[in-house]
Amino acid sequence: MQLRPVIYALGMMILLVTAAMVPCALIDIADGTGKQHVFVISGAISLLVGSLFWVMARSRDLNIGQREAFLLTVSIWVVINAVGALPFLVSGYSITNAFFESVSGMTTTGATILAGLDTMPRGLLLWRSILHWIGGVGIIVTAVAILPQLRVGGMQLFNLESSDRTGKFLPKVSDIAAYIGFAYVALTAICALLYSITGMNWFDAINHAMSTLSAGGFSTHDASFGQFNGTGSVYVGIVFMAIAAMPFSLFAILFLNGRPGPLLRDPQPRLFLAIGIVVSIAVILVREANPGGATFSEQWTEGVNATFNVFSVLSGTGFANAPYDTWGDPVVALLLLVTFLGGCAGSAAGGIKMFRLEITWKALIAWGQRMVQPHRKAPIWYGGRVVDTDTLQSVMVFLFLYLVTFMVSSALLSFAGLDTMSAISAAAACVSNVGPGLGPVVGPSTNYGVLNDFAKWVCTVTMLLGRLEFLVVFVVLTPRFWRG
């Protein structure tokens, strides 16, 4: 295995993340908080490490093979999260809390251990949002450009280089990254503009736009999106949380070529929107079963809040504008189920993903047909093509690892002292990169700061596994991978 190209790429990524610390230092200087040293020290450390990696591994021959791609995909998320934790460490947080917050930010989970956000230095608040934004575009490019090449988790269905539906739109991996990056930046800018128009100040608008498009969920206020109840920002949030859960490659096509056809034909957005609308209606009906003489305006507000929180959980964003864990057991059960589902492949969302749900459902139907008629051929179709055996197998392996990770982390969190609901919901929220769980400990009205260190490390590892979709990590941990 050639480690030089892996180290070189890590050095470049560390330097890029270091550059993202500059605006955080500048805003602390402008505010006169005296906290600019946090990013000066953190930037100096990461600049030194990144430069050493870059100089040590610099070479004319830096070809990355498949094994190097596996190792780079895993190591880059670990190393960059360590760099992201530096400002929290310098600010005085423990290693456990600093790494937890960084991983939660970079994996776009949005679970936080911080309190007192309303009085926190704006530089650190901006850094949390930047972690989200970097992680969001990072996982999108990884999912669309890298994972199909590694043939893990069924992502080869989305290898756009060979897709006859997109033509010559994305001829190379570098083009994929560039066009997706353009769509990501453009949508973030539009979202920030609309947030500012509908009631947020510019700082809140920029931070929440980065959190929204990355399907992250970090807010600049302890009340999360509840800070903006009664404003049009809630409606903007619903729309852009749904957009964040869509395949960004299709938005890139729409932006650059004016071709909405691929977005309209893709089965994933249709299924995602259908689930979101149906669950929202179900939650609204449950809540309106005992309206208590509420006026129409109050019922409309409750309906908007229900829709906002359903799409927040389904997309994995994790914003909350109401304590939805107090809306009754039927609503809690629905939202716990929605936590697992996630968004579309090639999006910033986590979870099982829409294409896996549809393929699994069709596989169950085909299996039932063959049980009744053993000699009948029942091919599984998805998106206009037959799902091959390798893809079906990788989807099933993903689902197995997903469930095993969820069950193991739930058990470990129970051993750490959490009640059953908190343990199950925290494990589900972390493995699906949603953020807030359910119940009095990790619910939308609280945070993960009350957990002990063991529970926080369980959640941290679970977040990383969920974001990297298990199979890449599993391959790297096998002895055969290192033997060659």
ZARO-126845 format. One line per 10 residues: their letters; for each residue x, y, z of C-alpha. Coordinates in nm, 4 decimals. Example, Ala and Ser with C-alpha at 12.3 -4.5 7.8 and 13.67 -1.06 7.14 Angstrom:
BEGIN
AS) 1.2300:-0.4500:0.7800 | 1.3670:-0.1060:0.7140
This chain:
BEGIN
MQLRPVIYAL) 0.0000:0.0000:0.0000 | 0.1241:0.3479:-0.0899 | 0.0798:0.5700:0.2157 | 0.2443:0.8753:0.0607 | -0.0617:0.9884:-0.1409 | -0.2847:0.9352:0.1644 | -0.0609:1.1512:0.3863 | -0.0354:1.4159:0.1122 | -0.4139:1.4345:0.0769 | -0.4535:1.4562:0.4543
GMMILLVTAA) -0.2068:1.7443:0.4646 | -0.3989:1.9331:0.1987 | -0.7287:1.8824:0.3795 | -0.5805:1.9979:0.7114 | -0.4573:2.3162:0.5429 | -0.8008:2.3789:0.3901 | -0.9702:2.3374:0.7290 | -0.7092:2.5684:0.8817 | -0.8044:2.8366:0.6295 | -1.1658:2.8068:0.7483
MVPCALIDIA) -1.0542:2.9248:1.0944 | -0.9609:3.2705:0.9593 | -1.3152:3.4203:0.9481 | -1.3793:3.2895:1.3006 | -1.0706:3.4697:1.4312 | -1.1660:3.7870:1.2433 | -1.5174:3.7996:1.3875 | -1.3811:3.7540:1.7411 | -1.1355:4.0376:1.6779 | -1.4166:4.2580:1.5454
DGTGKQHVFV) -1.6335:4.1791:1.8499 | -1.3503:4.2588:2.0890 | -1.4194:3.9477:2.2979 | -1.0529:3.8734:2.3593 | -1.1130:3.5191:2.2362 | -0.9288:3.5500:1.9029 | -0.6376:3.3563:2.0528 | -0.8559:3.0431:2.0319 | -0.8319:3.0353:1.6547 | -0.4813:3.1804:1.6366
ISGAISLLVG) -0.3436:2.8955:1.8477 | -0.5621:2.6310:1.6808 | -0.4699:2.7594:1.3359 | -0.0988:2.7601:1.4168 | -0.1092:2.3974:1.5345 | -0.3098:2.2713:1.2390 | -0.1001:2.4770:0.9939 | 0.2164:2.3173:1.1298 | 0.0768:1.9629:1.1113 | -0.0754:2.0119:0.7670
SLFWVMARSR) 0.2453:2.1620:0.6289 | 0.4529:1.8732:0.7678 | 0.2209:1.6188:0.6061 | 0.2310:1.8072:0.2773 | 0.6115:1.8439:0.2695 | 0.6809:1.4867:0.3854 | 0.4564:1.3228:0.1260 | 0.5047:1.5576:-0.1704 | 0.5918:1.3598:-0.4823 | 0.5353:1.3525:-0.8570
DLNIGQREAF) 0.3785:1.0076:-0.8374 | 0.0700:1.0272:-0.6166 | -0.1649:0.7780:-0.7763 | -0.4342:0.6539:-0.5384 | -0.5517:0.2946:-0.5841 | -0.8632:0.1359:-0.4411 | -0.7051:0.0365:-0.1102 | -0.5610:0.3850:-0.0646 | -0.9065:0.5294:-0.1389 | -1.0596:0.3162:0.1360
LLTVSIWVVI) -0.7938:0.4239:0.3854 | -0.8156:0.7893:0.2831 | -1.1956:0.7937:0.3129 | -1.1745:0.6740:0.6739 | -0.8614:0.8550:0.7894 | -0.9645:1.1916:0.6491 | -1.2807:1.1938:0.8637 | -1.0827:1.1047:1.1764 | -0.7970:1.3508:1.1193 | -1.0171:1.6417:1.0128
NAVGALPFLV) -1.2377:1.5908:1.3167 | -0.9274:1.6073:1.5361 | -0.8374:1.9397:1.3730 | -1.1957:2.0597:1.4166 | -1.1744:1.9844:1.7889 | -0.8765:2.2181:1.8457 | -1.0771:2.5419:1.8965 | -1.2943:2.3675:2.1541 | -0.9863:2.2320:2.3330 | -0.8196:2.5735:2.3398
SGYSITNAFF) -1.1485:2.7200:2.4689 | -1.1193:2.4953:2.7741 | -1.3408:2.1989:2.6911 | -1.2233:1.8456:2.7685 | -1.0880:1.6158:2.4975 | -1.4086:1.4116:2.5115 | -1.6362:1.7124:2.4743 | -1.4187:1.8796:2.2112 | -1.3999:1.5706:1.9909 | -1.7702:1.4967:2.0400
ESVSGMTTTG) -1.8670:1.8487:1.9271 | -1.6294:1.8356:1.6312 | -1.7499:1.4933:1.5152 | -2.1114:1.5979:1.5607 | -2.0428:1.9049:1.3505 | -1.8413:1.7416:1.0733 | -2.0735:1.4426:1.0415 | -2.3658:1.6915:1.0307 | -2.5311:1.5155:1.3246 | -2.6022:1.8287:1.5250
ATILAGLDTM) -2.5943:1.6714:1.8713 | -2.4274:1.9200:2.1042 | -2.2784:1.9265:2.4507 | -2.2720:2.3074:2.4638 | -2.5125:2.5308:2.6557 | -2.5354:2.9077:2.6811 | -2.5117:2.9555:2.3046 | -2.6788:3.2983:2.3204 | -2.3809:3.4427:2.5122 | -2.1042:3.2383:2.3488
PRGLLLWRSI) -1.8335:3.4133:2.1393 | -1.9537:3.4418:1.7814 | -1.6296:3.2980:1.6466 | -1.6937:2.9628:1.8123 | -2.0579:2.9647:1.6969 | -1.9430:3.0313:1.3411 | -1.6872:2.7504:1.3687 | -1.9602:2.5016:1.4574 | -2.1566:2.6023:1.1487 | -1.8452:2.5859:0.9300
LHWIGGVGII) -1.7820:2.2303:1.0537 | -2.1345:2.1439:0.9408 | -2.0870:2.3087:0.6041 | -1.7517:2.1409:0.5358 | -1.8860:1.8028:0.6461 | -2.1993:1.8410:0.4357 | -2.0254:1.9015:0.1059 | -1.7584:1.6485:0.2023 | -2.0016:1.3621:0.2481 | -2.1932:1.4585:-0.0673
VTAVAILPQL) -1.8785:1.4422:-0.2785 | -1.7736:1.1222:-0.1010 | -2.1126:0.9597:-0.1621 | -2.1417:1.0591:-0.5270 | -1.7815:1.0596:-0.6461 | -1.5893:0.8120:-0.4277 | -1.8191:0.5441:-0.2836 | -1.9462:0.4281:-0.6254 | -1.5861:0.3572:-0.7220 | -1.5442:0.1452:-0.4072
RVGGMQLFNL) -1.8729:-0.0405:-0.4693 | -1.9992:-0.0200:-0.1127 | -2.3491:0.0168:0.0217 | -2.5155:0.0005:-0.3181 | -2.3770:0.3425:-0.4083 | -2.2620:0.2120:-0.7481 | -2.6168:0.2862:-0.8629 | -2.5176:0.6509:-0.8479 | -2.1943:0.6359:-1.0476 | -2.2852:0.9298:-1.2678
ESSDRTGKFL) -1.9882:0.8795:-1.5002 | -2.1659:0.5871:-1.6643 | -2.5240:0.7084:-1.6294 | -2.7007:0.7449:-1.9612 | -2.9535:0.9734:-1.7922 | -2.6998:1.2469:-1.7228 | -2.5100:1.2174:-2.0496 | -2.1771:1.4023:-2.0530 | -2.2675:1.6237:-1.7598 | -2.0053:1.4739:-1.5262
PKVSDIAAYI) -1.7254:1.3120:-1.7272 | -1.4728:1.2969:-1.4395 | -1.4632:1.2823:-1.0621 | -1.3069:1.6292:-1.0498 | -1.6030:1.7614:-1.2496 | -1.8450:1.5948:-1.0090 | -1.6822:1.7725:-0.7138 | -1.6739:2.1094:-0.8893 | -2.0354:2.1082:-1.0073 | -2.1725:1.9780:-0.6783
GFAYVALTAI) -1.9695:2.2400:-0.4935 | -2.1211:2.5125:-0.7105 | -2.4758:2.3906:-0.6414 | -2.3994:2.3631:-0.2689 | -2.2612:2.7176:-0.2458 | -2.5431:2.8643:-0.4539 | -2.8173:2.6983:-0.2490 | -2.6494:2.8062:0.0766 | -2.6361:3.1667:-0.0438 | -3.0024:3.1598:-0.1492
CALLYSITGM) -3.1044:3.0091:0.1845 | -2.9070:3.2721:0.3802 | -3.0670:3.5508:0.1776 | -3.4182:3.4183:0.2407 | -3.3468:3.3715:0.6117 | -3.2314:3.7335:0.6361 | -3.5416:3.8557:0.4522 | -3.7769:3.6585:0.6781 | -3.6542:3.7756:1.0170 | -3.2981:3.6647:1.0961
NWFDAINHAM) -3.0028:3.8992:1.1307 | -2.7154:3.8323:0.8911 | -2.5067:3.6352:1.1404 | -2.7957:3.4035:1.2286 | -2.8934:3.3767:0.8616 | -2.5463:3.2679:0.7476 | -2.5012:3.0209:1.0325 | -2.8442:2.8639:0.9933 | -2.8071:2.8459:0.6151 | -2.4846:2.6468:0.6551
STLSAGGFST) -2.6527:2.4231:0.9135 | -2.9620:2.3764:0.6956 | -2.7955:2.2893:0.3631 | -2.5599:2.0482:0.5389 | -2.8557:1.8832:0.7169 | -2.6663:1.9597:1.0377 | -2.8777:2.1334:1.2985 | -2.6351:2.3450:1.5033 | -2.7988:2.6732:1.5974 | -2.6697:3.0000:1.7416
HDASFGQFNG) -2.9361:2.9922:2.0139 | -3.0208:2.7511:2.2932 | -3.3827:2.7584:2.1738 | -3.2674:2.6297:1.8322 | -3.5192:2.7261:1.5640 | -3.7712:2.8096:1.8323 | -3.5938:3.1453:1.8463 | -3.7579:3.2282:1.5134 | -4.1106:3.1009:1.5710 | -4.3680:3.3346:1.4277
TGSVYVGIVF) -4.1412:3.4428:1.1404 | -4.1204:3.3319:0.7784 | -3.7859:3.1670:0.8523 | -3.9740:2.8553:0.9645 | -4.1197:2.8135:0.6139 | -3.7800:2.8719:0.4543 | -3.6357:2.6088:0.6872 | -3.8901:2.3476:0.5807 | -3.8143:2.4004:0.2110 | -3.4367:2.3990:0.2433
MAIAAMPFSL) -3.4242:2.1060:0.4856 | -3.6083:1.9099:0.2174 | -3.3603:2.0352:-0.0448 | -3.0674:1.9287:0.1753 | -3.2032:1.5726:0.1692 | -3.2173:1.5629:-0.2135 | -2.9359:1.4436:-0.4476 | -2.7153:1.7490:-0.4991 | -2.5858:1.6210:-0.8313 | -2.9364:1.6675:-0.9705
FAILFLNGRP) -2.9454:2.0268:-0.8450 | -2.6106:2.0810:-1.0151 | -2.7675:1.9668:-1.3428 | -3.0617:2.1979:-1.2825 | -2.8393:2.4990:-1.2060 | -2.5877:2.4571:-1.4851 | -2.7855:2.3019:-1.7683 | -3.1394:2.4045:-1.6827 | -3.2492:2.0408:-1.6972 | -3.5090:1.9587:-1.4291
GPLLRDPQPR) -3.5816:1.6206:-1.5904 | -3.3298:1.4133:-1.3877 | -3.4596:1.5637:-1.0608 | -3.8211:1.4936:-1.1554 | -3.7510:1.1396:-1.2785 | -3.5384:1.0269:-0.9846 | -3.7520:0.8015:-0.7597 | -3.5757:0.9120:-0.4411 | -3.7103:1.2694:-0.4086 | -4.0635:1.1470:-0.4773
LFLAIGIVVS) -4.0441:0.8856:-0.2028 | -3.8800:1.1285:0.0410 | -4.1468:1.3955:-0.0092 | -4.4263:1.1393:0.0079 | -4.3018:1.0041:0.3420 | -4.2501:1.3549:0.4803 | -4.5970:1.4726:0.3799 | -4.7754:1.1576:0.5008 | -4.5996:1.1583:0.8401 | -4.6616:1.5326:0.8798
IAVILVREAN) -5.0324:1.4829:0.8152 | -5.0403:1.1927:1.0618 | -4.8737:1.4039:1.3328 | -5.1113:1.6926:1.2643 | -5.4150:1.4623:1.2883 | -5.2926:1.3161:1.6177 | -5.2358:1.6637:1.7596 | -5.5692:1.7942:1.6339 | -5.7627:1.4979:1.7759 | -5.7980:1.7006:2.0970
PGGATFSEQW) -5.7732:2.0617:1.9798 | -5.9123:2.2015:2.3044 | -6.1009:2.4766:2.1292 | -5.7941:2.6149:1.9520 | -5.8489:2.8893:1.6953 | -5.7710:2.8429:1.3265 | -5.4504:3.0455:1.3544 | -5.3334:2.8303:1.6435 | -5.4140:2.5131:1.4480 | -5.2235:2.6473:1.1474
TEGVNATFNV) -4.9227:2.7231:1.3668 | -4.9343:2.3744:1.5168 | -4.9527:2.2251:1.1673 | -4.6513:2.4254:1.0528 | -4.4573:2.3207:1.3629 | -4.5445:1.9558:1.3027 | -4.4303:1.9753:0.9399 | -4.1110:2.1578:1.0360 | -4.0081:1.9009:1.2950 | -4.1009:1.5996:1.0808
FSVLSGTGFA) -3.8870:1.7226:0.7911 | -3.6122:1.8181:1.0359 | -3.5955:1.4610:1.1692 | -3.6494:1.2919:0.8320 | -3.3763:1.4957:0.6616 | -3.1437:1.4442:0.9570 | -3.1108:1.8193:1.0130 | -3.2147:1.8112:1.3769 | -3.3465:2.1649:1.4208 | -3.6328:2.1897:1.6696
NAPYDTWGDP) -3.8804:2.4715:1.7144 | -4.1021:2.2890:1.9654 | -4.0657:2.0101:2.2266 | -4.2055:1.7404:1.9953 | -4.1138:1.4659:2.2411 | -4.4059:1.5873:2.4562 | -4.6679:1.5499:2.1808 | -4.7808:1.2055:2.2924 | -4.6707:0.8459:2.2439 | -4.8075:0.8068:1.8866
VVALLLLVTF) -4.6055:1.1088:1.7702 | -4.2940:0.9895:1.9528 | -4.3272:0.6466:1.7870 | -4.3671:0.8037:1.4411 | -4.0681:1.0333:1.4842 | -3.8536:0.7477:1.6162 | -3.9388:0.5504:1.3011 | -3.8661:0.8509:1.0794 | -3.5256:0.8911:1.2488 | -3.4050:0.5733:1.0789
LGGCAGSAAG) -3.5216:0.6542:0.7255 | -3.3016:0.9463:0.6227 | -3.2854:1.1326:0.2940 | -3.1664:1.0520:-0.0574 | -2.8329:0.9101:-0.1681 | -2.5953:1.1848:-0.2764 | -2.7416:1.4290:-0.0240 | -2.6198:1.5705:0.3060 | -2.8716:1.3571:0.4966 | -2.7898:1.0418:0.6892
GIKMFRLEIT) -3.0035:0.7395:0.7724 | -3.0810:0.4312:0.5693 | -3.1602:0.6407:0.2561 | -3.4558:0.6261:0.0212 | -3.3001:0.4050:-0.2469 | -3.2168:0.1327:0.0044 | -3.5700:0.1395:0.1421 | -3.7201:0.0994:-0.2059 | -3.4757:-0.1702:-0.3141 | -3.5348:-0.3654:0.0082
WKALIAWGQR) -3.9123:-0.3410:-0.0351 | -3.8921:-0.4590:-0.3962 | -3.6559:-0.7410:-0.2968 | -3.9085:-0.8603:-0.0355 | -4.1855:-0.8598:-0.2986 | -3.9651:-1.0491:-0.5466 | -3.8694:-1.3018:-0.2801 | -4.2381:-1.3567:-0.1949 | -4.3199:-1.4120:-0.5617 | -4.0448:-1.6698:-0.5983
MVQPHRKAPI) -4.1652:-1.8493:-0.2854 | -4.5071:-1.8953:-0.4464 | -4.3703:-1.9623:-0.7962 | -4.0152:-2.1025:-0.7575 | -3.9431:-2.1031:-1.1328 | -4.0578:-1.7483:-1.1907 | -3.7975:-1.4834:-1.2688 | -3.8632:-1.1666:-1.0691 | -3.5935:-0.9059:-1.1433 | -3.5708:-0.6050:-0.9137
WYGGRVVDTD) -3.6004:-0.2763:-1.1009 | -3.4882:0.0571:-0.9660 | -3.4684:0.3863:-1.1536 | -3.5159:0.2215:-1.4906 | -3.2479:-0.0441:-1.4501 | -3.2227:-0.3941:-1.3073 | -3.0499:-0.4112:-0.9689 | -2.7565:-0.6526:-1.0009 | -2.6676:-0.9120:-0.7393 | -2.3637:-0.7214:-0.6094
TLQSVMVFLF) -2.5678:-0.4086:-0.5467 | -2.8451:-0.6017:-0.3748 | -2.5917:-0.7818:-0.1579 | -2.4186:-0.4600:-0.0540 | -2.7533:-0.3012:0.0370 | -2.8415:-0.5985:0.2562 | -2.4985:-0.5964:0.4229 | -2.5392:-0.2247:0.4917 | -2.8784:-0.2817:0.6552 | -2.7330:-0.5619:0.8694
LYLVTFMVSS) -2.4412:-0.3452:0.9886 | -2.6755:-0.0515:1.0442 | -2.9040:-0.2547:1.2708 | -2.6141:-0.4183:1.4550 | -2.4519:-0.0792:1.5191 | -2.7826:0.0609:1.6439 | -2.8457:-0.2320:1.8783 | -2.4919:-0.2397:2.0172 | -2.4817:0.1346:2.0770 | -2.8274:0.1237:2.2396
ALLSFAGLDT) -2.7069:-0.1478:2.4767 | -2.3862:0.0400:2.5593 | -2.5786:0.3605:2.6300 | -2.8107:0.1649:2.8589 | -2.5056:0.0320:3.0450 | -2.3895:0.3955:3.0739 | -2.7001:0.4739:3.2795 | -2.9497:0.6109:3.0262 | -3.3133:0.5113:3.0481 | -3.4491:0.2875:2.7716
MSAISAAAAC) -3.6113:0.5604:2.5609 | -3.3092:0.7901:2.5861 | -3.0666:0.5082:2.4991 | -3.2676:0.3900:2.1981 | -3.3396:0.7380:2.0639 | -2.9816:0.8602:2.1183 | -2.8443:0.5571:1.9356 | -3.0923:0.6071:1.6513 | -3.0178:0.9797:1.6308 | -2.6409:0.9246:1.6228
VSNVGPGLGP) -2.6332:0.6342:1.3779 | -2.8666:0.8280:1.1460 | -2.6841:1.1592:1.2049 | -3.0041:1.3314:1.3164 | -2.8858:1.4879:1.6434 | -3.1615:1.5363:1.9017 | -3.3145:1.2207:2.0432 | -3.6312:1.1778:2.2449 | -3.7060:1.1948:2.6148 | -3.5858:1.4106:2.9046
VVGPSTNYGV) -3.2121:1.3371:2.8654 | -3.1298:1.3823:2.4946 | -3.4569:1.5295:2.3675 | -3.4982:1.8466:2.1585 | -3.5217:2.0612:2.4732 | -3.1927:1.9336:2.6199 | -2.8481:1.8331:2.4926 | -2.5873:1.5593:2.5247 | -2.3776:1.7492:2.7794 | -2.5327:1.5560:3.0687
LNDFAKWVCT) -2.3978:1.2218:2.9429 | -2.0885:1.0718:3.1037 | -1.7669:1.0394:2.9017 | -1.8240:0.6734:2.8153 | -2.1667:0.7500:2.6668 | -2.0240:1.0432:2.4713 | -1.7538:0.8238:2.3133 | -2.0161:0.5643:2.2221 | -2.2168:0.8367:2.0496 | -1.9036:0.9756:1.8826
VTMLLGRLEF) -1.8065:0.6404:1.7304 | -2.1668:0.5753:1.6290 | -2.1862:0.9115:1.4503 | -1.8695:0.8362:1.2533 | -1.9857:0.4873:1.1587 | -2.3227:0.6185:1.0475 | -2.1727:0.8965:0.8376 | -1.9186:0.6665:0.6700 | -2.1931:0.4064:0.6140 | -2.0145:0.1226:0.7960
LVVFVVLTPR) -1.8798:-0.0776:0.5029 | -1.5788:0.1446:0.4343 | -1.4764:0.1264:0.8012 | -1.5399:-0.2486:0.8104 | -1.3127:-0.3065:0.5098 | -1.0301:-0.0970:0.6572 | -1.0486:-0.2872:0.9891 | -1.0123:-0.6303:0.8281 | -0.6635:-0.7904:0.8501 | -0.6730:-0.8831:0.4801
FWRG) -0.6923:-0.5162:0.3850 | -0.3524:-0.4528:0.5455 | -0.1968:-0.7738:0.4165 | -0.2663:-0.6713:0.0575
